[in-house]
């Protein structure tokens, strides 16, 4: 059995667990704990403290694992471990919470430092009325034009699939450019 | 039981707050990652401070503050070896070189700067020695800690925000495509800009310019926001190449098999 993995990262409450849940053939194995800080409690009631874990079986010989990182900074010691040997990574950002954009940028830089693998930025909750437009988010996140920035709704399987396929296409392009 | 512990568990701000509230007298000794700090208190007020090899003598403080010139500084170092700072202070006042206010204001500023530096320490162990009193041969001040603590807390919050923006000082800087013209930079900003090169990490730039972590982060943050520089991996850092990364990411090293595997994944995801 051959296995490959991709990592879904992003700030606290960006929708990483839901993103993986939308395409995983197994229920996401999530390690969630009740949230202790009052500020975080106002956003959601439980969060990922170790990792999310989803699976997509291709055939008898190949399985893709999706790992979701814990969003809170105090668990960032997990990030380097999770990034080891990844095909690429997705930075998920909540388009309705600009206060998390700076942290998203910092997470992106950290993962890029771990490994020069392809990545895409997925702007989650694009169906919400107060979602920022992609181009505005690109500026706020200080992304150059070559970085793939994609609209996403973590609860919508089709948009999640598009994000994963864009990342895999990026992996292929990267392989061609490194020939 | 002596007050001792680790800065990771108990911050400098918390320590000063405790010393202030308990009106403690004694010396706080902090072993940082590269330097040692001695901060003395009398009844909860800052009396004296010294960090690292800097002796914090009155002569060196007045020289750094341009109150005495280099020749005067050398003459004091040569001739006043056995003299205490209190005696030296009286001598300088009587000779008309400085006033009493000059001495007190400059010492207070010097000690406050050292405490500001201490606020940026996040690694290290500390102990508070009740028996070690402020040194007798130095001029002691009586500085209230409240304002210093408030400033320190503000500085700590700023440092946390800057650490979010610039997670590691081991990264280097390079100029963006934007030309560096018609830009007004401060002296400290120029000092940093002078060394912008993918060969130099921010840590090296800070060390060369004798800037603290927070100072270099603050300057780099400004340059980043202005779009003048961008963060890059230093040239001499071990870069995990795409080849080595792929070696770990793929179960096979054959390029064609790797491509086939990715295409299989794309096909499978399309069918979900």
Interface residues (C-beta under 8 A of the other chain):
Chain A: X2 X3 X4 X5 X23 X56 X57 X58 X59 X62 X64 X73 X84 X85 X86 X87 X102 X103 X105 X106 X109 X110 X113 X115 X116 X117 X157 X161 X164 X165 X168 X169 X171 X172 X174 X175 X178 X179
Chain B: X164 X165 X167 X168 X171 X231 X233 X239 X240 X241 X242 X243 X245 X246 X248 X249 X250 X251 X252 X255 X258 X259 X261 X262 X263 X264 X265 X266 X268 X269 X270 X272
